[in-house]
């Protein structure tokens, strides 16, 4: 989705966020025009030179753009085969209006309440239909500024809150969840609707521990995580069921020896394959990495509470 793509650009382009017309070519013209009308994208300036080749020895900082036979060409002074044919829109630079973009993301995600900038990289977005207070954050380090976590909890008014990042490392995710802040990556809010069109939804986010998250159906060999049916190979399904059965018992830790006996494979290898299979089902890498926790000297455990796991016949 172009709104999320622009948000990522906003995070990476500094105090004056902009995007080139050439980069925008990947999106339909109708979408670009819609953003221009909404003043999310603003035509800012035109350029008259182009970057040099990645490994060019010409010594120039840029190459001039010339019109040759009716075409715009960024000419390489040393190697004509490296010339770049340009479209007129390639020369336009568009400024991204951060406030308008954030408002559009909130509207597309059907959040209630007006978005508010808390800091340069952190926004209060409003509430999802599930009652979650949603925050959008540029980087995990923005969350560790003194007083920020207390401010977010205050803004949430006692309701469960969630912070969505472009990407988040496992260590930061664990630290934030220890602070009772649920975290997700922005890729998790993108879904395909019935027509295969990518849309934005925050409705799959529920408070951790307030509902059953993992359901294993023994009879149908089906597994559902956070409402999503996991299309896993039979060996991976069997391993998830093994973890679930262990999680609802008195000791959630699954010993390496038992994994090897049940699957006939080396535990580290099959856990790696299971994580890759779950990513293939659409789960974010950070979520998958945290789902199965290494217990040193023993084995692994499912990182869900007993009440979050249900096994049905």
Residue frames as qw, qx, qy, qz and C-alpha x, y, z in Angstrom:
[[0.000, 0.888, 0.459, 0.000, 0.00, 0.00, 0.00],
 [0.419, 0.601, -0.019, 0.681, 1.34, 3.38, -1.02],
 [0.374, -0.847, 0.034, -0.376, 0.48, 5.07, 2.30],
 [0.844, -0.491, 0.150, 0.159, 2.68, 2.66, 4.25],
 [0.762, 0.278, 0.110, 0.574, 5.43, 2.90, 1.63],
 [0.132, 0.783, -0.008, 0.607, 5.38, 6.70, 2.01],
 [0.616, -0.766, 0.078, -0.166, 5.47, 6.40, 5.80],
 [0.887, -0.192, 0.132, 0.398, 8.63, 4.31, 5.53],
 [0.511, 0.526, 0.087, 0.674, 10.11, 6.95, 3.23],
 [0.252, -0.875, -0.030, -0.413, 9.10, 9.62, 5.75],
 [0.791, -0.596, 0.094, 0.099, 11.13, 7.82, 8.40],
 [0.827, -0.061, 0.231, 0.509, 14.25, 7.64, 6.24],
 [0.469, 0.599, 0.233, 0.606, 14.48, 11.01, 4.50],
 [0.402, -0.073, -0.282, 0.868, 15.20, 13.38, 7.38],
 [0.028, 0.460, 0.370, -0.807, 13.90, 16.87, 8.13],
 [0.437, 0.456, -0.171, -0.756, 12.66, 17.51, 4.57],
 [0.570, 0.059, 0.819, 0.033, 11.07, 14.23, 3.49],
 [0.501, 0.559, -0.227, -0.620, 10.72, 13.87, -0.25],
 [0.716, 0.082, 0.684, 0.114, 10.38, 11.22, -2.93],
 [0.012, -0.351, 0.548, 0.759, 11.31, 11.23, -6.60],
 [0.706, 0.342, -0.048, -0.619, 8.90, 10.85, -9.46],
 [0.489, 0.365, -0.774, -0.169, 10.96, 7.90, -10.68],
 [0.021, -0.071, 0.918, -0.389, 10.38, 6.00, -7.43],
 [0.501, 0.252, 0.433, -0.705, 6.66, 6.71, -7.64],
 [0.461, 0.294, -0.604, -0.579, 6.48, 4.97, -11.02],
 [0.108, 0.013, -0.990, 0.090, 5.79, 1.68, -9.19],
 [0.217, 0.420, 0.698, -0.538, 2.31, 2.92, -8.24],
 [0.292, 0.617, 0.654, 0.326, -0.71, 3.59, -10.51],
 [0.161, 0.282, 0.099, 0.940, -0.99, 7.16, -11.76],
 [0.424, -0.633, -0.415, -0.497, -4.51, 7.40, -10.32],
 [0.697, -0.543, -0.365, 0.295, -3.15, 6.76, -6.80],
 [0.476, -0.060, -0.053, 0.876, -0.47, 9.43, -7.20],
 [0.075, -0.449, -0.293, -0.840, -3.05, 11.95, -8.41],
 [0.576, -0.654, -0.455, -0.183, -5.26, 11.17, -5.43],
 [0.660, -0.423, -0.252, 0.568, -2.36, 11.86, -3.06],
 [0.288, 0.156, 0.121, 0.937, -1.58, 15.11, -4.86],
 [0.290, -0.595, -0.390, -0.640, -5.19, 16.27, -4.52],
 [0.682, -0.641, -0.350, 0.031, -5.12, 15.39, -0.81],
 [0.043, 0.884, -0.339, 0.320, -1.86, 17.36, -0.40],
 [0.884, -0.398, 0.215, 0.117, -0.14, 14.28, 1.01],
 [0.675, 0.037, 0.320, 0.664, 2.31, 14.63, -1.87],
 [0.121, 0.934, 0.097, -0.321, 3.27, 18.15, -2.93],
 [0.738, 0.501, 0.078, 0.446, 5.24, 18.91, -6.09],
 [0.509, -0.756, -0.024, 0.410, 8.29, 20.62, -4.69],
 [0.036, -0.778, 0.418, 0.467, 11.02, 21.13, -7.27],
 [0.894, 0.448, 0.000, 0.007, 12.57, 19.89, -10.50],
 [0.608, -0.536, 0.418, 0.410, 16.13, 18.72, -10.94],
 [0.559, 0.774, -0.207, -0.212, 18.43, 19.28, -13.90],
 [0.232, 0.563, -0.792, 0.036, 21.08, 16.66, -13.15],
 [0.942, -0.141, -0.195, -0.235, 21.21, 12.94, -12.35],
 [0.652, -0.611, 0.449, 0.029, 23.36, 10.80, -10.09],
 [0.264, 0.601, -0.721, -0.224, 26.47, 9.16, -11.48],
 [0.831, 0.048, -0.536, -0.141, 26.81, 5.42, -12.09],
 [0.806, -0.588, 0.002, -0.064, 27.35, 3.39, -8.93],
 [0.790, -0.352, 0.257, 0.431, 30.97, 2.50, -9.81],
 [0.537, 0.793, 0.103, 0.267, 31.84, 5.27, -12.26],
 [0.654, -0.323, 0.007, 0.684, 35.37, 6.72, -12.34],
 [0.330, 0.735, 0.295, 0.513, 34.36, 9.92, -14.16],
 [0.386, -0.073, -0.323, 0.861, 35.05, 12.10, -11.11],
 [0.226, -0.394, -0.215, -0.864, 31.78, 14.04, -11.49],
 [0.229, 0.045, 0.690, -0.685, 29.29, 14.53, -8.65],
 [0.582, 0.481, 0.523, -0.396, 26.38, 14.27, -11.10],
 [0.333, 0.083, 0.671, 0.658, 25.71, 13.96, -14.82],
 [0.270, 0.289, -0.028, -0.918, 23.80, 16.44, -16.89],
 [0.518, 0.434, 0.725, -0.133, 20.45, 15.62, -18.47],
 [0.052, 0.318, -0.458, -0.828, 20.18, 16.22, -22.20],
 [0.718, 0.434, 0.347, -0.420, 17.37, 15.92, -24.71],
 [0.088, -0.364, 0.791, 0.484, 18.45, 13.56, -27.50],
 [0.211, -0.120, -0.824, -0.511, 16.07, 12.61, -30.33],
 [0.529, -0.438, -0.264, -0.677, 13.13, 13.77, -28.25],
 [0.808, -0.381, -0.443, 0.075, 14.16, 11.75, -25.19],
 [0.304, -0.858, 0.322, -0.260, 15.55, 12.88, -21.84],
 [0.901, 0.120, -0.337, 0.246, 18.87, 11.18, -21.25],
 [0.483, -0.821, 0.302, 0.034, 21.18, 11.24, -18.23],
 [0.760, 0.562, -0.309, 0.104, 24.44, 10.75, -20.09],
 [0.798, -0.492, 0.181, 0.298, 27.41, 8.92, -18.65],
 [0.194, 0.891, -0.338, -0.235, 30.58, 10.72, -19.87],
 [0.211, -0.516, 0.817, 0.147, 32.59, 7.48, -20.00],
 [0.152, 0.056, 0.975, 0.152, 30.20, 4.70, -21.04],
 [0.419, -0.009, -0.267, -0.868, 27.14, 5.38, -23.23],
 [0.510, -0.197, -0.817, -0.182, 25.73, 1.96, -22.29],
 [0.286, -0.335, -0.687, 0.578, 25.19, 3.38, -18.79],
 [0.174, -0.160, -0.128, -0.963, 23.01, 6.25, -20.06],
 [0.116, 0.379, 0.827, -0.399, 19.62, 6.43, -18.32],
 [0.113, -0.391, -0.539, -0.738, 16.46, 7.20, -20.30],
 [0.008, 0.238, 0.601, -0.763, 14.18, 9.38, -18.18],
 [0.019, -0.696, -0.661, -0.280, 10.53, 10.34, -18.18],
 [0.007, 0.637, -0.011, 0.771, 9.58, 13.99, -17.48],
 [0.665, -0.663, -0.099, -0.329, 8.09, 13.02, -14.09],
 [0.860, -0.105, -0.273, 0.418, 11.42, 11.45, -13.08],
 [0.374, 0.366, -0.167, 0.836, 12.80, 14.98, -12.71],
 [0.404, -0.656, -0.077, -0.633, 10.14, 16.04, -10.20],
 [0.293, 0.021, -0.787, 0.542, 10.74, 15.81, -6.47],
 [0.489, -0.598, -0.405, -0.488, 7.65, 15.55, -4.26],
 [0.066, -0.346, 0.620, -0.701, 7.54, 16.61, -0.63],
 [0.463, -0.363, -0.808, -0.041, 5.70, 14.32, 1.80],
 [0.334, -0.534, 0.158, -0.761, 3.38, 16.15, 4.19],
 [0.220, 0.081, -0.913, 0.333, 3.75, 14.06, 7.35],
 [0.330, 0.133, 0.545, -0.760, 0.59, 15.31, 9.09],
 [0.680, 0.279, -0.166, -0.657, -1.61, 14.65, 6.07],
 [0.527, 0.251, -0.804, -0.115, -0.03, 11.23, 5.57],
 [0.029, 0.022, -0.869, 0.494, -0.60, 10.16, 9.18],
 [0.504, 0.215, 0.316, -0.774, -4.23, 11.35, 9.00],
 [0.676, 0.305, -0.443, -0.504, -4.72, 9.31, 5.81],
 [0.350, 0.172, -0.911, 0.131, -3.26, 6.18, 7.44],
 [0.207, 0.095, 0.715, -0.661, -5.62, 6.57, 10.41],
 [0.616, 0.298, 0.039, -0.728, -8.59, 7.01, 8.07],
 [0.602, 0.304, -0.669, -0.311, -7.62, 4.02, 5.91],
 [0.278, 0.068, -0.911, 0.296, -7.31, 1.89, 9.05],
 [0.475, -0.573, -0.489, -0.455, -10.76, 3.08, 10.24],
 [0.431, -0.195, -0.579, 0.664, -9.39, 4.40, 13.52],
 [0.188, -0.867, -0.406, -0.217, -11.53, 6.75, 15.58],
 [0.461, -0.788, -0.023, 0.408, -10.13, 10.00, 16.96],
 [0.411, 0.895, -0.164, 0.061, -7.78, 12.57, 15.44],
 [0.852, 0.076, -0.190, 0.482, -4.09, 11.58, 15.12],
 [0.248, -0.961, 0.119, -0.031, -1.71, 13.57, 17.31],
 [0.646, 0.490, -0.426, 0.402, 2.08, 13.91, 16.95],
 [0.728, -0.667, -0.099, 0.124, 3.75, 13.08, 20.27],
 [0.420, -0.642, 0.394, 0.506, 7.31, 13.53, 19.01],
 [0.262, 0.595, -0.505, -0.568, 9.13, 13.63, 15.68],
 [0.302, 0.214, -0.888, -0.272, 8.82, 9.87, 15.30],
 [0.044, -0.242, -0.924, 0.293, 5.78, 8.94, 17.38],
 [0.353, -0.179, -0.250, -0.883, 2.05, 9.47, 16.76],
 [0.355, 0.212, 0.774, -0.480, -1.13, 8.71, 18.65],
 [0.073, -0.046, -0.736, -0.671, -3.38, 7.35, 15.89],
 [0.621, -0.155, -0.063, -0.766, -6.72, 6.77, 17.67],
 [0.550, -0.138, 0.756, -0.328, -8.65, 3.63, 18.59],
 [0.205, 0.052, -0.874, -0.437, -9.39, 0.50, 16.59],
 [0.661, -0.275, -0.308, -0.626, -12.87, -1.06, 16.60],
 [0.742, -0.162, -0.626, 0.176, -11.51, -3.63, 19.08],
 [0.493, -0.861, -0.119, -0.038, -10.91, -0.84, 21.62],
 [0.774, -0.155, 0.015, 0.614, -7.13, -0.86, 21.23],
 [0.004, -0.952, 0.087, 0.293, -5.32, 2.47, 21.43],
 [0.841, 0.335, 0.176, 0.386, -2.98, 2.55, 18.42],
 [0.178, -0.874, 0.253, 0.374, 0.35, 4.36, 18.23],
 [0.817, 0.527, 0.014, 0.233, 2.64, 4.54, 15.22],
 [0.468, -0.793, 0.282, 0.269, 6.37, 4.77, 15.92],
 [0.502, 0.766, -0.390, -0.096, 9.34, 5.33, 13.64],
 [0.539, 0.394, -0.691, 0.276, 11.92, 3.42, 15.67],
 [0.727, -0.449, -0.503, 0.131, 12.09, 1.45, 18.94],
 [0.466, -0.023, -0.324, 0.823, 14.58, 3.97, 20.31],
 [0.188, -0.420, -0.115, -0.881, 11.83, 6.62, 20.25],
 [0.703, -0.500, -0.411, -0.295, 9.96, 4.52, 22.81],
 [0.757, -0.281, -0.389, 0.443, 12.80, 4.48, 25.32],
 [0.100, 0.515, -0.127, 0.842, 12.91, 8.25, 25.84],
 [0.136, -0.160, -0.745, 0.633, 12.27, 8.85, 29.58],
 [0.292, 0.311, 0.408, -0.807, 8.59, 9.30, 30.37],
 [0.380, 0.156, -0.552, -0.725, 7.26, 8.21, 26.95],
 [0.305, -0.180, -0.932, -0.083, 5.76, 4.90, 28.11],
 [0.037, -0.432, -0.662, 0.611, 3.88, 6.62, 30.96],
 [0.242, 0.347, -0.097, -0.901, 2.64, 9.29, 28.54],
 [0.364, 0.033, -0.755, -0.544, 1.30, 6.68, 26.11],
 [0.238, -0.320, -0.898, 0.184, -0.50, 4.82, 28.88],
 [0.066, 0.441, 0.398, -0.802, -2.01, 8.09, 30.04],
 [0.317, 0.271, -0.361, -0.834, -3.18, 8.94, 26.50],
 [0.332, -0.091, -0.893, -0.290, -4.68, 5.46, 26.19],
 [0.510, -0.354, 0.107, -0.776, -6.82, 6.26, 29.23],
 [0.555, -0.244, 0.708, -0.362, -6.39, 2.85, 30.78],
 [0.896, 0.343, 0.087, -0.267, -7.34, 0.95, 27.63],
 [0.818, -0.140, 0.409, 0.379, -4.91, -1.61, 26.15],
 [0.246, 0.865, -0.236, -0.369, -2.40, 0.03, 23.83],
 [0.865, 0.126, 0.351, 0.335, -0.34, -1.17, 20.94],
 [0.018, -0.798, 0.325, 0.507, 2.63, 0.42, 19.17],
 [0.851, 0.437, 0.267, 0.116, 3.20, -0.32, 15.48],
 [0.302, -0.682, 0.432, 0.507, 6.74, -0.02, 14.06],
 [0.581, 0.614, -0.434, -0.311, 8.21, -0.24, 10.60],
 [0.783, 0.129, -0.590, 0.146, 10.51, -2.93, 12.03],
 [0.493, -0.728, 0.327, -0.347, 11.40, -3.92, 15.59],
 [0.401, 0.384, -0.814, 0.171, 14.21, -6.10, 16.86],
 [0.692, -0.329, -0.640, -0.052, 13.45, -8.95, 19.24],
 [0.435, -0.139, -0.530, 0.715, 15.28, -7.43, 22.23],
 [0.140, -0.083, 0.072, -0.984, 13.29, -4.18, 22.00],
 [0.595, -0.273, -0.498, -0.569, 10.02, -6.08, 21.56],
 [0.645, -0.295, -0.666, 0.233, 10.64, -8.14, 24.69],
 [0.260, -0.076, -0.381, 0.884, 11.64, -5.05, 26.67],
 [0.311, -0.150, -0.125, -0.930, 8.49, -3.17, 25.63],
 [0.673, -0.307, -0.573, -0.352, 6.21, -6.11, 26.38],
 [0.524, -0.215, -0.625, 0.537, 7.80, -6.30, 29.82],
 [0.005, -0.080, -0.210, 0.974, 6.63, -2.68, 30.15],
 [0.324, 0.503, 0.741, -0.304, 3.09, -3.88, 29.28],
 [0.355, 0.635, -0.178, -0.663, 3.21, -2.34, 25.82],
 [0.788, 0.250, 0.556, 0.088, 2.15, -4.63, 22.99],
 [0.020, 0.649, -0.435, -0.624, 4.13, -4.21, 19.76],
 [0.772, 0.390, 0.496, 0.077, 3.71, -5.20, 16.12],
 [0.310, -0.226, 0.465, 0.798, 5.31, -4.44, 12.77],
 [0.385, 0.436, -0.021, -0.813, 3.54, -2.38, 10.13],
 [0.272, 0.155, -0.829, -0.464, 3.44, -5.33, 7.72],
 [0.001, 0.235, 0.941, -0.243, 0.91, -6.97, 10.05],
 [0.300, 0.498, 0.393, -0.713, -1.76, -4.32, 9.41],
 [0.369, 0.391, -0.483, -0.691, -1.85, -5.03, 5.66],
 [0.549, 0.155, 0.804, -0.168, -4.42, -7.56, 4.48],
 [0.089, -0.010, -0.694, -0.715, -5.88, -8.63, 1.14],
 [0.557, 0.162, 0.335, -0.743, -9.65, -8.09, 0.83],
 [0.743, 0.244, 0.604, -0.155, -12.02, -10.40, -1.03],
 [0.649, 0.757, 0.037, -0.064, -10.92, -8.92, -4.35],
 [0.850, 0.064, 0.003, 0.522, -7.22, -9.37, -3.63],
 [0.177, 0.808, -0.054, 0.559, -6.72, -5.64, -3.04],
 [0.525, -0.057, -0.542, 0.653, -4.32, -4.74, -0.24],
 [0.314, -0.789, -0.201, -0.488, -6.09, -2.90, 2.58],
 [0.172, 0.367, -0.606, 0.685, -5.16, -1.69, 6.04],
 [0.691, -0.523, -0.355, -0.351, -6.69, -3.13, 9.21],
 [0.008, 0.463, -0.665, 0.585, -5.90, -2.84, 12.91],
 [0.759, -0.284, 0.005, -0.586, -8.80, -5.10, 13.93],
 [0.873, 0.038, -0.481, 0.064, -6.72, -8.26, 14.36],
 [0.282, 0.347, -0.588, 0.674, -4.86, -6.72, 17.32],
 [0.670, -0.608, -0.318, -0.284, -6.27, -7.84, 20.66],
 [0.327, -0.762, 0.464, -0.313, -4.88, -7.49, 24.18],
 [0.493, 0.290, -0.811, 0.124, -2.35, -10.23, 24.88],
 [0.103, -0.003, -0.864, 0.493, -3.70, -12.66, 27.45],
 [0.438, 0.168, 0.328, -0.820, -7.33, -11.49, 27.11],
 [0.831, 0.309, -0.018, -0.463, -8.34, -14.19, 24.65],
 [0.845, -0.047, 0.494, 0.199, -7.40, -17.52, 23.14],
 [0.162, 0.757, -0.402, -0.489, -4.73, -16.83, 20.54],
 [0.197, 0.352, -0.870, -0.284, -3.73, -20.34, 19.38],
 [0.812, 0.047, 0.332, -0.477, -6.36, -22.97, 18.58],
 [0.062, 0.331, -0.906, -0.257, -5.32, -26.48, 17.54],
 [0.829, 0.099, 0.057, -0.547, -7.98, -28.73, 16.00],
 [0.441, -0.322, 0.835, 0.073, -6.93, -32.37, 16.41],
 [0.684, 0.354, 0.631, -0.092, -9.54, -33.88, 14.09],
 [0.567, 0.808, 0.159, -0.013, -9.10, -31.52, 11.14],
 [0.742, -0.075, 0.114, 0.656, -5.35, -31.01, 11.61],
 [0.198, 0.795, 0.183, 0.543, -5.92, -27.25, 11.51],
 [0.492, -0.372, -0.323, 0.718, -4.16, -24.52, 13.47],
 [0.070, 0.864, 0.284, 0.410, -5.39, -20.95, 13.97],
 [0.503, -0.268, -0.267, 0.777, -3.24, -18.15, 15.41],
 [0.014, 0.409, 0.142, -0.901, -4.84, -14.78, 16.19],
 [0.578, 0.557, 0.309, -0.510, -7.74, -15.63, 13.90],
 [0.430, 0.635, -0.510, -0.389, -5.51, -16.63, 10.98],
 [0.977, 0.024, 0.202, -0.058, -5.58, -20.21, 9.67],
 [0.185, -0.701, 0.626, 0.287, -2.00, -21.39, 9.25],
 [0.892, 0.406, -0.107, -0.170, -1.42, -23.31, 6.04],
 [0.243, -0.685, 0.687, 0.000, 1.44, -25.47, 7.28],
 [0.571, 0.259, -0.763, -0.158, 2.91, -28.77, 6.07],
 [0.831, -0.377, -0.350, -0.210, 1.82, -31.81, 8.09],
 [0.714, -0.046, -0.441, 0.542, 5.14, -32.11, 9.95],
 [0.099, 0.277, -0.220, 0.930, 5.00, -28.44, 11.00],
 [0.596, -0.439, -0.202, -0.641, 1.35, -28.81, 12.09],
 [0.849, -0.271, -0.445, 0.094, 2.31, -31.80, 14.22],
 [0.512, 0.075, -0.387, 0.764, 5.10, -29.80, 15.85],
 [0.211, -0.384, 0.057, -0.897, 2.79, -26.86, 16.63],
 [0.771, -0.402, -0.313, -0.382, 0.33, -29.30, 18.21],
 [0.767, -0.106, -0.474, 0.419, 3.17, -30.77, 20.27],
 [0.212, 0.211, -0.282, 0.912, 4.06, -27.30, 21.56],
 [0.466, -0.407, -0.124, -0.775, 0.39, -26.52, 22.30],
 [0.832, -0.329, -0.436, -0.098, -0.11, -29.76, 24.25],
 [0.617, -0.034, -0.436, 0.654, 2.99, -28.99, 26.28],
 [0.017, 0.343, -0.101, 0.934, 1.88, -25.37, 26.89],
 [0.613, -0.449, -0.160, -0.630, -1.41, -26.39, 28.53],
 [0.831, -0.210, -0.490, 0.158, 0.32, -28.90, 30.81],
 [0.591, -0.773, -0.101, 0.205, 2.14, -28.32, 34.10],
 [0.472, -0.521, 0.353, 0.617, 5.53, -27.71, 32.42],
 [0.557, 0.774, 0.089, -0.288, 5.42, -25.71, 29.15],
 [0.035, -0.704, 0.638, 0.310, 9.01, -26.59, 28.26],
 [0.945, 0.299, 0.016, -0.131, 9.43, -29.08, 25.41],
 [0.592, -0.555, 0.502, 0.299, 12.68, -30.99, 25.74],
 [0.283, 0.622, -0.570, -0.456, 15.04, -31.27, 22.78],
 [0.154, -0.149, 0.975, 0.061, 15.10, -35.04, 23.14],
 [0.451, 0.441, 0.701, -0.332, 11.32, -35.23, 22.85],
 [0.437, 0.722, -0.113, -0.525, 11.30, -33.02, 19.73],
 [0.145, 0.503, -0.794, -0.310, 13.88, -35.29, 18.12],
 [0.269, 0.064, 0.954, -0.112, 12.00, -38.46, 19.10],
 [0.461, 0.570, 0.529, -0.428, 8.63, -37.16, 17.87],
 [0.471, 0.793, -0.075, -0.378, 9.88, -35.65, 14.61],
 [0.905, 0.107, 0.250, 0.326, 13.01, -37.63, 13.79],
 [0.464, 0.720, 0.001, 0.516, 14.87, -34.40, 13.19],
 [0.475, -0.053, -0.357, 0.802, 17.45, -32.26, 14.96],
 [0.101, -0.763, -0.543, 0.335, 15.52, -29.71, 17.10],
 [0.141, -0.580, 0.110, 0.795, 17.39, -26.61, 15.93],
 [0.074, -0.022, 0.703, 0.707, 16.77, -27.49, 12.28],
 [0.068, -0.525, -0.814, -0.237, 13.07, -28.22, 12.57],
 [0.139, -0.751, -0.389, 0.516, 12.42, -25.12, 14.70],
 [0.109, -0.405, 0.340, 0.841, 14.16, -23.04, 12.01],
 [0.024, -0.188, -0.796, -0.575, 11.95, -24.65, 9.35],
 [0.109, -0.663, -0.727, 0.140, 8.85, -24.05, 11.46],
 [0.112, -0.668, -0.125, 0.725, 9.68, -20.36, 11.82],
 [0.032, -0.216, 0.560, 0.800, 10.23, -20.04, 8.07],
 [0.054, -0.393, -0.866, -0.304, 6.93, -21.82, 7.39],
 [0.108, -0.729, -0.554, 0.387, 5.08, -19.42, 9.71],
 [0.064, -0.530, 0.179, 0.826, 6.65, -16.42, 7.94],
 [0.003, -0.041, -0.780, -0.624, 5.42, -18.00, 4.71],
 [0.084, -0.600, -0.796, 0.004, 1.91, -17.93, 6.22],
 [0.031, 0.778, 0.241, 0.580, 2.16, -14.15, 6.55],
 [0.595, -0.753, -0.188, 0.207, 3.42, -13.73, 10.11],
 [0.148, 0.923, -0.302, 0.187, 6.05, -11.06, 10.79],
 [0.682, 0.291, -0.573, 0.349, 9.56, -12.30, 11.54],
 [0.059, -0.412, 0.542, -0.730, 9.67, -10.57, 14.92],
 [0.758, -0.214, 0.147, -0.598, 6.40, -12.26, 15.94],
 [0.934, 0.131, -0.327, -0.059, 7.65, -15.67, 14.81],
 [0.457, 0.420, -0.600, 0.504, 11.02, -15.28, 16.54],
 [0.256, -0.349, 0.516, -0.739, 9.26, -14.58, 19.82],
 [0.819, -0.136, -0.161, -0.534, 6.67, -17.35, 19.52],
 [0.959, -0.098, -0.239, 0.115, 9.08, -20.20, 20.26],
 [0.193, -0.883, 0.372, -0.212, 11.55, -19.42, 23.04],
 [0.683, 0.290, -0.620, 0.257, 14.83, -21.26, 23.58],
 [0.690, -0.683, 0.144, -0.193, 15.16, -22.63, 27.11],
 [0.304, 0.679, -0.658, 0.116, 18.90, -23.11, 27.52],
 [0.078, -0.328, 0.905, -0.260, 19.97, -26.60, 28.45],
 [0.507, 0.198, 0.729, -0.415, 16.44, -27.97, 28.10],
 [0.363, 0.390, 0.761, 0.369, 14.70, -27.20, 24.83],
 [0.060, -0.234, -0.271, -0.932, 12.01, -24.77, 23.70],
 [0.098, 0.487, 0.751, -0.434, 8.65, -23.46, 24.92],
 [0.104, 0.655, 0.542, 0.517, 5.69, -21.75, 23.33],
 [0.181, -0.012, -0.281, 0.942, 5.69, -18.07, 24.38],
 [0.439, -0.419, -0.333, -0.722, 1.95, -18.05, 25.16],
 [0.354, -0.240, 0.643, -0.636, 0.17, -18.35, 28.48],
 [0.155, 0.133, 0.978, -0.038, -1.86, -21.48, 29.16],
 [0.334, 0.599, 0.554, -0.472, -5.16, -19.55, 28.84],
 [0.297, 0.648, -0.283, -0.642, -4.12, -18.31, 25.37],
 [0.183, 0.261, -0.889, -0.330, -3.95, -21.87, 23.99],
 [0.748, 0.080, 0.370, -0.545, -6.94, -24.12, 23.22],
 [0.049, 0.201, -0.929, -0.306, -6.90, -27.68, 21.91],
 [0.705, 0.161, 0.235, -0.650, -10.16, -29.00, 20.49],
 [0.607, -0.008, 0.792, 0.069, -11.12, -32.42, 19.16]]
